[in-house]
Amino acid sequence: QDGYIDFMEYVAALSLVLRGKMEQKLRWYFKLYDVDGNGCIDRHELLNIIKAIRAINGGDHETSAEEFTNRVFNKIDVNGDGELSLEEFVEGARKDEEFMEVLMKSLDLSHIVAMI
């Protein structure tokens, strides 16, 4: 929590992304996406992540980042409070194939592993 990633933290994160179980990965994604660290992900946080993922991965998308974010919230924000709890996030990702695909692509490191 010092604002820097040292080598051991980097290796641990890389190992988790490449070899971790789905539950572990989803929990880690949640922490990554919860930018302000308040224990939930709001629309603005998710929207910024989706925009960043699309900017990195490129490609054409049928829906805008805003539409995709709204669709995710409509589907997985079970209690309708405008925020995704860890439980909603994990359960929603497991049930929503498109959202899970976006999550998995967001940290696809296969090209890096191939170079290593």
N, C-alpha and C positions, 0 to 999 in steps of 0.2 A: 504493500500500500504506500510505497514511497514515490510513485509517479514514474518509475523507471522499470524496465524489464531487464533483469540480469540474465546471464546465459542459462542458468539452471531453471529459471522461470520459463524461459523460451523453450527449452528442451521439454519441460513438463507439459507445456501447452501443446507443443507439436506432437508429443506422444499421445496425449488425450485425443486430439483431433484425428490422428491417424489410427489409433488402436483402441480408444476408449469405447465403452458400451454406450448404446444410444441414450440411455438415461443420463449418464455422466456428460455426454456431449450437449444434450439439451439444457442441462443445468448450467453448463459453462457458457453456452450461447446466451442464455438468459442474463447471466452476470455481465457478459460483454455488451448486450443490448441495453441493459439498464444503466444508461450513461450517468445519471445523477445518483445512482446507488441507493434509491429510496425503497427498493424491494418490489417495484412494479415497473412495467413498461407502458408508457402512455403513447398516444397516437403520434405525437411529434418525434419521440425517440425512434419508434419503429419506422416512420416515414423517412427519417434521415438515414437510417441503416439501409432501407430498401433502395433509396437513391444512390447511396455509396456503392452498394453491391452491383447495381445496374451500371454505374459509371465504370467500375472495374471490369466487369464481365462483358459489357457491351451487349450487342444483339438487339433485335426488334422485340417489342412486347405488345401484346394485344391490349393491355390495360396500362394506364398511367400508374406511377408509384402511389399517387393519392388514392386512386380507385382500388389498387391492390391492398393498401393499408386498411382502407375502409372495409373491404370484403373480409380481411382477416379479423378485424375487430368485431364485425357483425357475426362472424361464425364462432369465434372462440372466446370472446368476452362474455362468459356465461352469466355473470351477475349484472352486466350492463353498466358498470361503474366508470367506463372509459379508460380503464387501466387493465393490463394483463398481469395477474399474479403469477408466481412461479408455477403453481398447479394448473392454471388456465393455459399458460404457455406450453408446458410439457404435454398436457392432454390434448390441446388443440393441434400441436404439431404432429402428434401421433395420428390424429383423425383426419387431418387435412393434408392430402398428398402434395398439393401445389405449394403450400407453405413449407412443408418438410423439404421439398426439393430446393426451394430458395435458401433455406437454412444450410443445407448440405453444400450447395454451390457457393455460398458466401465464404466458406473457408476451405474450398477445394484446393488442396496443396499438392495434387498429383504431379503438376508440372514442376514444382520445386523438388519433390522427391526424385523425379526422373533425372533432374540435373545433378542431384547429390549422388 
